[in-house]
Amino acid sequence: MFPANLAPGPLAGKRQIRLNPGGATTEPLRDRLVRNGTWDQVRIRHLLTRMWYGTGTGQLLKILRPAWVFGGGFAPTTAPSSAPNTDGSPAQTGSETLGRERPGVHARFFHHRMNISPQTCLLSLLITAWPALAQPVAIPLRIPANTAYLDPLSEEVRASRNGITHWTDPAVKVLWFGELKATGELQCSVALRLPEGEESKLRLTVAGQAREVTAKGTIDGPVLVRFSPFNLAEPGYQRFTLETLNGKDKSAGEIQALLLDGPAAQGAHFNLKSRKNAASVHLNYTVPEGHKIEAFYCEVTAVDDPLWTYYMACGWHRGYFGMQVNSPTERRIIFSVWDSGGEAVDRGKVQSENRVTLLAKGEGVDAGDFGNEGTGGHSHLVFPWKTGAKQRFLLTAKVTDATHTIYSGFYFHPEQHKWMLISSWKAPKDGSYPHGLYSFSENFGGENGHLRRKALYGNQWIRDTEGQWLELTTARFTHDVTGRADRFDRFMGVEDGQFFLSHGGFIAGFTEAGQRLTRTATGKAPADLSLPEILDPKGK
């Protein structure tokens, strides 16, 4: 009964709804819908239905408000900022509330004075507006506040489903990052909640250009503050830095969203999900067929070292082995082996016959359980490994019978200049040799997912049960679900004869999943493998 083009239409990087003539919509209505984060289609359809059956005419036309029919429009009520922009241009007007209606013909004129029924009024409106209704109305790209990062990290300021709250410290900045694929004018707004009568002075910096506004709180829900337009000369990743210029302990308001419009916003890509981790990235090694692998060797050199980073060197079908940055003062060497049985969360639910068993661990190593990503045995050595220095890892496997394999992780201690045992575990329901060999890099804490993580992975070798060393020189790139559509700043490459993985940082660089690269062979298998002997307590 209603035209299908009232539904949203596809437009890359934009949300849209076909409403008003000429692709335009009266400004205050647009702002009201935008700052609340939605075009209220359900309400419009409901009022169309009510109007068809004789009620709701005035409400519907108040929502649509096509100026070409009613001879007017709406003017925003604004509060000007008192400070000019940092580039010397005039300050942009500040917060906007719903405006006042200009003189125009109200729906009741048609319905009562001209004795036109609501149904006829609706049909006249739709028939007259039909060509215009087919034109899309682009509205700003809305980037939720809970996708933003805080710089520096703060225990007081919160980024959650409620937005950015408890923001009273001017030293804390709010950051958004996104890829803008077009150039030209970029219009930026911020939606925030502010108590009636309160003011908040904000600065937004984009592409080296800073703009300031003063927001004034209203009783009418979120306030939309507009900054003077920015100009983008080149496409690419951009950082949006929002600062509070209020005094210490004065709230900046509850930030709800950043909104982008204008030519430069066309096709822009942002992560709109609350998960802010950089995408996890992997190197899957091509292994010659027909070999039973009893050892897997890999070297890793960290280039960057943000908190909550795991550079994993030796991964296989049953576990992983690598190094982590856990806090500003603590780093770890990690070796973990999964249980059998398929329990994903709670190791307390794993039957004894499915549990891996700790056989031995090195000096200073802590060992215990892990869960929530499968379950198993975990071990770690707290050790301040150095960024920029090569770290060496060796996984060994010993099949004891048809259903058990002992997996051991050895780390070359750079200060003691010898191999040390991290831990050794006996895995049930196995009896096989390592396969599915890989390395990865992971950002396991999302609050700093905007920082780049990069490491070099090189000189990979395997040794088979015949004692033959084989070099692994080809790797296939993969990533986690975050890398599919949310974060594209993830890639691999070859540098100084080694593979590298890079993710996060919102920098240029992209690798398609499944792409293979080959590094130059070194031809030098590890020769200094004097390892501590690991014995099964049962003599197997």
TORKOLLUM-711225 format. One record per residue (C-alpha): x, y, z; residue number from 1. Coordinates in pm, 1 decimal, always signed. Layout:
N
         px         py         pz   resi
          X          Y          Z    NUM
...
END
This chain:
540
         px         py         pz   resi
       +0.0       +0.0       +0.0      1
     +294.0     +232.2      +65.3      2
     +578.2     +300.2     -179.8      3
     +866.9      +61.8     -143.3      4
    +1117.3     +344.0     -170.5      5
    +1040.8     +454.5     +183.2      6
    +1276.5     +175.1     +288.0      7
    +1649.5     +246.3     +323.4      8
    +1856.3     +217.7       +7.8      9
    +2216.6      +97.0      -26.9     10
    +2486.7     +361.2      -33.9     11
    +2845.9     +274.5      +54.1     12
    +2955.7     +437.2     +374.0     13
    +2616.6     +600.6     +437.4     14
    +2282.2     +525.4     +587.6     15
    +1988.3     +679.2     +406.9     16
    +1612.5     +700.1     +383.0     17
    +1407.0     +845.7     +100.0     18
    +1187.7    +1116.7     +247.9     19
    +1201.8    +1471.9     +118.1     20
    +1221.0    +1637.0     -224.1     21
    +1548.5    +1701.5     -399.2     22
    +1741.6    +1473.2     -164.3     23
    +1713.9    +1734.2     +111.7     24
    +1564.2    +1724.2     +455.0     25
    +1484.7    +2008.7     +689.8     26
    +1784.1    +2055.5     +916.5     27
    +1638.3    +2031.9    +1267.5     28
    +1447.2    +1711.9    +1188.5     29
    +1760.2    +1560.5    +1042.6     30
    +1959.5    +1657.5    +1348.4     31
    +1699.2    +1521.2    +1585.7     32
    +1703.0    +1184.1    +1413.9     33
    +2081.1    +1178.3    +1370.0     34
    +2174.9    +1266.3    +1724.6     35
    +1946.6     +994.5    +1853.0     36
    +2113.8     +752.8    +1615.8     37
    +1819.0     +652.6    +1399.7     38
    +1571.9     +748.4    +1132.5     39
    +1242.6     +652.8    +1292.3     40
    +1096.8     +451.7    +1004.8     41
     +871.8     +253.0    +1232.8     42
     +707.1     +570.6    +1356.2     43
     +668.2     +707.5    +1002.2     44
     +508.2     +385.1     +878.8     45
     +280.6     +379.7    +1182.9     46
     +165.5     +735.5    +1115.5     47
     +113.6     +659.4     +746.9     48
     -117.3     +377.3     +850.0     49
     -302.7     +597.4    +1098.6     50
     -338.9     +870.0     +839.7     51
     -479.8     +624.7     +586.2     52
     -748.3     +535.2     +835.1     53
     -830.3     +896.0     +922.3     54
     -598.6     +997.4    +1206.5     55
     -247.6    +1124.8    +1248.0     56
     -236.6    +1361.5     +949.1     57
      -81.0    +1649.9    +1135.0     58
     +177.4    +1432.2    +1308.0     59
     +286.1    +1271.9     +982.0     60
     +324.3    +1600.1     +798.4     61
     +509.8    +1742.9    +1095.6     62
     +764.0    +1463.3    +1059.8     63
     +798.2    +1487.3     +682.2     64
     +776.9    +1869.0     +657.7     65
     +855.5    +1904.6     +285.4     66
     +923.3    +2273.8     +243.2     67
     +803.0    +2273.4     -116.5     68
     +451.1    +2175.6       -0.7     69
     +419.6    +2380.5     +316.8     70
     +598.4    +2695.6     +205.7     71
     +855.5    +2703.6     +482.9     72
    +1089.4    +2498.9     +689.8     73
    +1263.8    +2505.3    +1022.2     74
    +1552.4    +2715.3    +1141.5     75
    +1794.1    +2577.3    +1398.9     76
    +1832.9    +2744.1    +1732.2     77
    +2206.0    +2779.8    +1792.1     78
    +2444.2    +2886.5    +2063.4     79
    +2757.1    +3047.6    +1915.9     80
    +3103.5    +2962.6    +2042.0     81
    +3300.0    +3246.4    +2195.6     82
    +3640.9    +3133.7    +2065.5     83
    +3774.8    +3135.7    +1708.4     84
    +3921.6    +2819.1    +1556.9     85
    +4293.1    +2757.4    +1592.5     86
    +4349.2    +2828.8    +1222.5     87
    +4200.3    +3176.5    +1260.8     88
    +3866.9    +3102.5    +1094.1     89
    +3545.4    +3211.3    +1268.8     90
    +3410.7    +2979.2    +1533.0     91
    +3126.6    +2752.5    +1426.9     92
    +2791.4    +2780.7    +1594.0     93
    +2751.3    +2545.7    +1882.1     94
    +2481.1    +2312.9    +2003.2     95
    +2155.9    +2283.2    +1813.3     96
    +1808.3    +2214.3    +1947.5     97
    +1481.2    +2178.7    +1762.5     98
    +1393.6    +2501.3    +1581.4     99
    +1074.6    +2699.4    +1545.1    100
     +837.4    +2642.6    +1255.8    101
     +825.2    +2920.0     +999.2    102
     +486.0    +3033.0     +873.0    103
     +346.6    +2769.0     +643.1    104
      +31.8    +2586.9     +556.9    105
      -53.0    +2325.0     +820.1    106
     -215.9    +1996.0     +738.7    107
     -534.0    +2108.4     +911.4    108
     -578.0    +2369.0     +635.8    109
     -628.0    +2084.6     +388.7    110
     -823.0    +1862.8     +620.5    111
    -1065.9    +2109.8     +781.9    112
    -1084.5    +2435.3     +585.3    113
    -1077.2    +2274.0     +241.8    114
    -1277.3    +1971.9     +357.9    115
    -1023.4    +1727.1     +212.1    116
    -1022.1    +1384.7     +376.0    117
     -701.2    +1252.1     +531.9    118
     -689.1     +978.3     +270.4    119
     -706.2    +1230.4      -14.0    120
     -445.9    +1446.7     +156.6    121
     -211.6    +1147.8     +186.0    122
     -264.0    +1043.9     -174.5    123
     -204.1    +1399.7     -293.4    124
     +113.2    +1417.7      -92.1    125
     +247.2    +1086.0     -221.7    126
     +151.6    +1149.4     -584.9    127
     +298.3    +1498.7     -585.4    128
     +613.3    +1392.7     -404.4    129
     +662.8    +1065.9     -591.0    130
     +960.1    +1182.1     -807.3    131
    +1133.9    +1331.2     -505.5    132
    +1068.0    +1030.0     -286.6    133
    +1280.4     +821.2     -521.4    134
    +1586.4    +1027.8     -438.6    135
    +1801.8     +913.1     -145.2    136
    +1876.6    +1138.3     +148.9    137
    +2223.0    +1070.6     +285.3    138
    +2265.8    +1124.8     +656.6    139
    +2592.1    +1139.2     +849.2    140
    +2797.9     +831.8     +922.1    141
    +2753.1     +775.9    +1294.4    142
    +3054.3     +634.2    +1482.8    143
    +2950.9     +529.0    +1836.6    144
    +3147.9     +668.4    +2127.6    145
    +3214.4     +322.2    +2268.4    146
    +3434.2     +249.0    +1965.3    147
    +3671.1     +531.7    +2065.1    148
    +4004.2     +495.2    +2244.5    149
    +4125.3     +692.3    +2544.9    150
    +4471.0     +848.8    +2543.2    151
    +4616.6     +801.1    +2793.4    152
    +4429.5     +507.4    +2943.2    153
    +4225.6     +622.4    +3240.1    154
    +4073.6     +445.8    +3537.6    155
    +3815.1     +721.1    +3578.8    156
    +3695.8     +788.3    +3223.8    157
    +3477.9     +512.1    +3081.6    158
    +3400.6     +405.1    +2725.8    159
    +3094.7     +178.3    +2733.5    160
    +2749.1     +129.4    +2583.2    161
    +2652.9     +453.8    +2756.0    162
    +2921.6     +640.7    +2563.2    163
    +3221.3     +826.1    +2706.1    164
    +3131.8     +903.3    +3066.7    165
    +3304.7    +1051.6    +3375.3    166
    +3522.1    +1261.1    +3145.9    167
    +3648.3    +1532.3    +3380.3    168
    +4022.4    +1517.9    +3311.6    169
    +4145.2    +1750.9    +3031.8    170
    +4460.6    +1538.7    +3001.5    171
    +4255.3    +1248.3    +2861.0    172
    +4175.3    +1263.5    +2489.9    173
    +3908.4    +1067.5    +2302.0    174
    +4029.5     +915.3    +1974.5    175
    +3849.2     +771.6    +1674.8    176
    +4024.5     +626.9    +1370.9    177
    +3891.4     +549.4    +1027.4    178
    +3979.9     +523.4     +661.7    179
    +3847.1     +809.0     +449.6    180
    +3855.1     +718.5      +83.5    181
    +3756.4    +1058.0      -56.5    182
    +3889.0    +1412.8      -29.1    183
    +3731.4    +1753.7       +6.7    184
    +3512.1    +1903.8     +274.6    185
    +3446.2    +1696.9     +585.3    186
    +3170.1    +1803.3     +821.8    187
    +3205.1    +1674.9    +1177.2    188
    +2958.9    +1678.6    +1463.3    189
    +2953.8    +1527.4    +1809.6    190
    +2640.1    +1411.5    +1988.2    191
    +2653.9    +1434.9    +2366.2    192
    +2431.6    +1451.3    +2669.2    193
    +2465.6    +1756.9    +2886.8    194
    +2241.3    +1874.3    +3172.6    195
    +2015.8    +2167.7    +3093.5    196
    +2196.3    +2494.4    +3147.9    197
    +2544.0    +2338.4    +3150.3    198
    +2812.2    +2424.4    +2895.5    199
    +3105.6    +2222.6    +2761.8    200
    +3385.4    +2352.9    +2543.7    201
    +3533.0    +2096.3    +2305.4    202
    +3810.1    +2085.5    +2047.5    203
    +3824.6    +1841.5    +1754.3    204
    +4145.8    +1795.9    +1555.0    205
    +4150.8    +1621.9    +1216.9    206
    +4434.2    +1619.4     +961.4    207
    +4623.3    +1884.5    +1156.5    208
    +4323.0    +2118.7    +1164.9    209
    +4158.8    +2210.5    +1495.9    210
    +3806.4    +2339.6    +1553.9    211
    +3636.7    +2446.3    +1876.8    212
    +3272.4    +2468.0    +1984.4    213
    +3076.3    +2528.1    +2300.8    214
    +2788.1    +2291.5    +2368.9    215
    +2488.6    +2398.4    +2574.9    216
    +2278.9    +2138.8    +2752.9    217
    +1908.4    +2105.3    +2688.7    218
    +1620.5    +1911.6    +2833.0    219
    +1555.9    +1765.8    +2489.3    220
    +1795.4    +1470.7    +2498.0    221
    +2134.4    +1463.8    +2324.9    222
    +2289.3    +1784.4    +2197.1    223
    +2442.5    +1795.7    +1850.5    224
    +2746.5    +2022.9    +1824.4    225
    +2882.8    +2111.1    +1483.9    226
    +3241.8    +2203.8    +1410.6    227
    +3346.7    +2424.8    +1122.3    228
    +3425.9    +2207.3     +819.5    229
    +3762.2    +2039.1     +775.0    230
    +3934.9    +1990.1     +442.6    231
    +4103.9    +1662.4     +352.2    232
    +4364.9    +1690.4      +79.8    233
    +4444.4    +1318.6      +59.7    234
    +4255.2     +994.2     +124.4    235
    +4373.4     +750.1     +387.1    236
    +4349.1     +672.8     +755.8    237
    +4262.8     +970.3     +975.9    238
    +4275.6    +1027.7    +1350.0    239
    +3993.3    +1225.9    +1512.7    240
    +4107.9    +1373.6    +1844.4    241
    +3841.4    +1515.9    +2074.5    242
    +3957.1    +1721.7    +2373.1    243
    +3774.7    +1886.1    +2658.4    244
    +3875.0    +2246.8    +2717.2    245
    +3684.7    +2262.9    +3044.2    246
    +3860.6    +2300.5    +3374.0    247
    +3979.4    +2012.8    +3588.5    248
    +3694.1    +1810.1    +3741.9    249
    +3431.2    +1973.5    +3517.0    250
    +3239.5    +1718.4    +3312.4    251
    +3265.0    +1738.9    +2936.3    252
    +2926.5    +1569.1    +2908.9    253
    +2845.6    +1215.3    +2804.3    254
    +2979.8    +1172.2    +2452.2    255
    +2742.3     +961.7    +2241.4    256
    +2887.2     +961.0    +1890.3    257
    +3101.2    +1123.5    +1625.3    258
    +2912.0    +1206.8    +1304.4    259
    +3069.6    +1262.7     +963.3    260
    +2916.5    +1414.9     +653.2    261
    +3020.3    +1589.4     +336.0    262
    +3209.5    +1479.6      +23.5    263
    +3509.8    +1344.5     +216.4    264
    +3285.7    +1112.3     +419.4    265
    +3165.0     +922.3     +113.7    266
    +3263.3     +555.4     +140.8    267
    +3444.6     +604.1     +473.5    268
    +3520.0     +289.8     +671.4    269
    +3519.4     +269.0    +1051.5    270
    +3494.5      -17.0    +1296.6    271
    +3144.4      +37.0    +1437.0    272
    +3161.8     -248.4    +1686.6    273
    +3245.4     -219.8    +2054.3    274
    +3527.4     -475.9    +2021.3    275
    +3828.9     -250.2    +1973.3    276
    +4107.7     -510.3    +1947.7    277
    +4324.1     -509.3    +1639.8    278
    +4259.7     -810.3    +1418.0    279
    +4463.5    -1119.1    +1505.5    280
    +4690.4    -1229.6    +1220.0    281
    +4856.3    -1562.8    +1139.9    282
    +5132.4    -1724.2     +935.3    283
    +5040.0    -2078.3     +831.0    284
    +5352.4    -2261.7     +720.0    285
    +5374.5    -2493.9     +422.1    286
    +5525.5    -2820.1     +549.5    287
    +5665.1    -3092.3     +320.7    288
    +5446.0    -3402.3     +318.4    289
    +5548.8    -3742.2     +442.3    290
    +5750.4    -3631.7     +745.5    291
    +5683.6    -3705.3    +1110.5    292
    +5779.6    -3387.1    +1292.1    293
    +5956.1    -3422.6    +1625.3    294
    +6083.1    -3061.3    +1652.4    295
    +5968.5    -2715.9    +1530.8    296
    +6206.7    -2418.6    +1555.3    297
    +6124.6    -2047.7    +1504.6    298
    +6280.0    -1708.3    +1582.1    299
    +6079.3    -1394.7    +1665.3    300
    +6191.9    -1032.7    +1688.9    301
    +5945.1     -779.8    +1827.2    302
    +5946.6     -448.1    +1642.1    303
    +5672.1     -287.4    +1853.9    304
    +5577.0     -373.8    +2210.2    305
    +5237.0     -231.5    +2313.5    306
    +5070.5     -369.7    +2623.4    307
    +4853.4     -678.7    +2576.2    308
    +5047.5     -820.9    +2283.6    309
    +5116.2    -1190.0    +2220.9    310
    +5379.3    -1273.5    +1959.4    311
    +5335.4    -1648.6    +1919.0    312
    +5625.7    -1833.4    +1756.4    313
    +5548.6    -2206.9    +1753.7    314
    +5186.5    -2307.5    +1716.1    315
    +5057.0    -2652.4    +1626.4    316
    +4734.8    -2850.2    +1642.2    317
    +4759.9    -2895.4    +2019.4    318
    +4902.0    -2570.6    +2157.3    319
    +5114.4    -2258.3    +2122.7    320
    +5442.9    -2110.2    +2242.1    321
    +5560.8    -1747.7    +2238.7    322
    +5604.5    -1422.2    +2429.0    323
    +5370.1    -1162.7    +2576.8    324
    +5363.5     -803.8    +2702.5    325
    +5137.6     -825.9    +3007.6    326
    +5191.7     -494.2    +3185.3    327
    +5429.0     -196.7    +3181.8    328
    +5656.3     -394.0    +3414.0    329
    +5595.7     -758.6    +3320.8    330
    +5667.6     -974.3    +3017.9    331
    +5627.5    -1348.0    +2983.8    332
    +5734.2    -1653.3    +2787.2    333
    +5418.3    -1864.7    +2742.2    334
    +5377.0    -2235.2    +2666.7    335
    +5029.8    -2393.7    +2666.9    336
    +4883.0    -2728.1    +2559.7    337
    +4511.7    -2800.4    +2507.1    338
    +4308.5    -3074.8    +2670.6    339
    +4104.2    -3326.9    +2475.2    340
    +3727.0    -3343.9    +2499.0    341
    +3617.7    -3011.3    +2349.4    342
    +3530.9    -2815.5    +2666.5    343
    +3561.2    -2447.2    +2572.5    344
    +3543.9    -2260.8    +2902.8    345
    +3576.1    -2442.6    +3235.3    346
    +3858.7    -2688.6    +3296.3    347
    +3675.3    -2808.3    +3605.2    348
    +3434.1    -2983.4    +3369.8    349
    +3710.0    -3176.4    +3189.7    350
    +3733.1    -3545.9    +3279.8    351
    +4069.9    -3670.7    +3402.3    352
    +4120.4    -3890.5    +3094.8    353
    +4099.0    -3577.4    +2875.4    354
    +4337.7    -3358.2    +3074.0    355
    +4693.7    -3289.3    +2972.2    356
    +4935.4    -3372.3    +3254.5    357
    +5232.8    -3164.4    +3362.3    358
    +5551.4    -3371.3    +3357.5    359
    +5813.2    -3105.7    +3431.0    360
    +5874.6    -2733.1    +3429.9    361
    +6181.0    -2513.6    +3430.6    362
    +6322.0    -2303.3    +3710.1    363
    +6106.5    -2000.9    +3788.6    364
    +5819.7    -2123.8    +3569.7    365
    +5459.5    -2106.6    +3693.9    366
    +5221.0    -2376.4    +3570.5    367
    +4846.0    -2425.7    +3604.6    368
    +4516.5    -2435.2    +3416.3    369
    +4364.9    -2215.7    +3149.1    370
    +4014.7    -2184.1    +3005.7    371
    +3776.2    -1966.8    +2803.1    372
    +3949.9    -2044.6    +2473.0    373
    +3945.4    -2418.2    +2510.5    374
    +4100.8    -2561.7    +2825.0    375
    +4439.5    -2703.1    +2903.9    376
    +4769.3    -2668.2    +3083.1    377
    +4934.8    -2329.1    +3097.2    378
    +5289.3    -2231.3    +3193.0    379
    +5483.6    -1908.1    +3184.9    380
    +5819.4    -1762.2    +3276.2    381
    +5821.1    -1398.1    +3382.5    382
    +6119.1    -1263.2    +3190.0    383
    +6201.1     -916.9    +3043.7    384
    +6269.6    -1021.3    +2685.9    385
    +6395.9     -731.5    +2476.9    386
    +6218.1     -559.1    +2191.5    387
    +6441.2     -560.9    +1883.6    388
    +6633.6     -868.0    +2003.1    389
    +6587.9    -1211.7    +1847.1    390
    +6404.2    -1463.1    +2067.6    391
    +6440.7    -1836.0    +1995.3    392
    +6177.3    -2104.8    +2051.4    393
    +6178.2    -2481.9    +2008.0    394
    +5885.6    -2723.7    +2033.3    395
    +5955.4    -3096.5    +2064.1    396
    +5719.2    -3392.6    +2042.8    397
    +5761.6    -3751.0    +2160.4    398
    +5493.7    -4009.8    +2084.4    399
    +5479.5    -4254.9    +2375.2    400
    +5198.8    -4480.5    +2250.9    401
    +4903.3    -4483.5    +2014.9    402
    +4708.6    -4229.7    +2223.2    403
    +4967.1    -4013.4    +2403.3    404
    +5223.6    -3753.2    +2297.1    405
    +5460.6    -3550.3    +2516.1    406
    +5496.8    -3187.1    +2406.9    407
    +5778.5    -2974.8    +2548.4    408
    +5864.8    -2608.9    +2502.5    409
    +6226.3    -2484.4    +2520.4    410
    +6335.2    -2120.3    +2524.9    411
    +6689.6    -2003.6    +2456.4    412
    +6768.7    -1787.9    +2759.4    413
    +6949.2    -1480.9    +2619.5    414
    +7126.5    -1402.1    +2946.2    415
    +7230.0    -1756.2    +3035.9    416
    +7307.3    -1837.9    +2671.0    417
    +7152.4    -2182.3    +2690.5    418
    +6826.5    -2362.1    +2627.9    419
    +6591.9    -2389.8    +2924.3    420
    +6274.3    -2589.4    +2967.3    421
    +5953.1    -2391.9    +3006.5    422
    +5733.4    -2698.4    +3059.6    423
    +5650.9    -3045.7    +2934.9    424
    +5297.3    -3191.1    +2910.0    425
    +5161.1    -3533.1    +2828.7    426
    +4859.4    -3504.7    +2599.4    427
    +4594.6    -3779.9    +2599.1    428
    +4393.9    -3899.2    +2298.9    429
    +4669.3    -3792.6    +2067.9    430
    +4955.8    -4024.2    +1968.8    431
    +5040.1    -3803.7    +1669.0    432
    +5317.8    -3565.9    +1570.4    433
    +5274.2    -3186.6    +1542.5    434
    +5087.0    -3064.0    +1238.9    435
    +4913.1    -2743.2    +1132.0    436
    +5225.2    -2540.2    +1216.2    437
    +5174.1    -2164.9    +1242.4    438
    +5269.8    -1838.5    +1414.6    439
    +5046.2    -1547.7    +1508.5    440
    +5028.4    -1200.8    +1658.9    441
    +4741.3    -1109.5    +1889.8    442
    +4613.6     -798.2    +2066.6    443
    +4445.5     -955.1    +2370.8    444
    +4338.0     -625.8    +2533.4    445
    +4118.7     -400.8    +2320.5    446
    +4165.8      -69.8    +2499.6    447
    +4484.9       -6.0    +2301.3    448
    +4382.8     -174.0    +1977.6    449
    +4469.9     +145.6    +1791.7    450
    +4841.4      +84.6    +1843.0    451
    +5049.2     -100.4    +1584.3    452
    +5192.2     -441.9    +1659.7    453
    +5468.6     -574.3    +1438.9    454
    +5713.9     -861.5    +1470.2    455
    +5955.3    -1050.6    +1246.8    456
    +5925.1    -1429.9    +1221.6    457
    +6222.0    -1604.6    +1066.7    458
    +6443.2    -1907.5    +1022.2    459
    +6166.3    -2164.3    +1064.8    460
    +6281.2    -2527.5    +1063.0    461
    +6139.0    -2870.0    +1139.8    462
    +6321.0    -3190.5    +1225.3    463
    +6164.5    -3524.7    +1140.5    464
    +6197.3    -3855.9    +1323.9    465
    +6482.3    -3950.5    +1089.6    466
    +6686.4    -3658.4    +1223.0    467
    +6655.0    -3459.2     +898.1    468
    +6620.4    -3079.9     +923.6    469
    +6383.5    -2912.4     +671.6    470
    +6350.6    -2536.5     +629.3    471
    +6004.1    -2376.3     +605.6    472
    +6013.0    -2080.8     +366.2    473
    +5649.3    -2035.2     +258.3    474
    +5361.8    -1904.4     +471.5    475
    +4994.2    -1832.8     +406.0    476
    +4828.2    -1528.2     +564.3    477
    +4503.5    -1554.6     +762.5    478
    +4323.2    -1342.2    +1019.6    479
    +4040.9    -1364.7    +1271.8    480
    +3678.3    -1252.0    +1228.0    481
    +3766.4     -892.3    +1321.6    482
    +3982.8     -872.2    +1011.9    483
    +3697.7     -966.8     +778.0    484
    +3504.5     -640.3     +778.6    485
    +3587.0     -435.9    +1088.6    486
    +3964.4     -383.0    +1081.1    487
    +4160.9     -377.3     +758.1    488
    +4489.2     -253.8     +905.3    489
    +4641.8     -603.7     +900.2    490
    +4899.3     -747.1     +665.1    491
    +5207.4     -963.5     +622.3    492
    +5525.6     -927.3     +424.2    493
    +5891.1    -1022.3     +393.5    494
    +6158.7     -800.5     +544.6    495
    +6529.3     -870.7     +589.0    496
    +6474.4    -1231.2     +481.2    497
    +6202.0    -1287.7     +743.7    498
    +5825.4    -1285.1     +742.8    499
    +5657.9    -1007.9     +932.8    500
    +5308.3     -959.5    +1071.6    501
    +5163.3     -612.8    +1126.9    502
    +4822.6     -528.9    +1269.3    503
    +4665.3     -227.4    +1433.5    504
    +4785.9     +129.2    +1409.2    505
    +4529.7     +230.3    +1145.5    506
    +4804.5     +250.7     +886.5    507
    +4813.4     +167.4     +517.4    508
    +4872.6     -199.3     +441.8    509
    +4637.0     -482.2     +355.6    510
    +4683.3     -849.7     +272.6    511
    +4407.7    -1072.8     +138.4    512
    +4338.9    -1382.3     +344.8    513
    +4498.5    -1685.2     +183.0    514
    +4784.8    -1498.0      +16.9    515
    +5114.8    -1686.2      +25.9    516
    +5461.6    -1537.2      +50.0    517
    +5804.3    -1698.8      +37.6    518
    +6117.0    -1581.1     +217.6    519
    +6474.2    -1649.7     +112.9    520
    +6614.1    -1969.3     +263.0    521
    +6900.2    -1931.7     +509.5    522
    +7022.6    -2289.4     +473.1    523
    +7138.3    -2280.9     +836.6    524
    +6955.7    -2522.8    +1062.8    525
    +6987.2    -2470.4    +1439.4    526
    +7297.9    -2652.9    +1557.4    527
    +7325.0    -2563.9    +1926.6    528
    +7037.4    -2776.6    +2053.6    529
    +7172.2    -2903.7    +2382.2    530
    +6839.1    -2961.7    +2558.2    531
    +6750.3    -3074.4    +2909.3    532
    +6624.5    -3432.2    +2897.2    533
    +6254.0    -3481.4    +2966.7    534
    +6144.9    -3814.0    +3108.0    535
    +5793.2    -3946.9    +3147.3    536
    +5759.7    -4041.0    +3518.7    537
    +5620.0    -4377.9    +3407.4    538
    +5928.8    -4443.3    +3197.7    539
    +5755.1    -4412.0    +2862.5    540
END
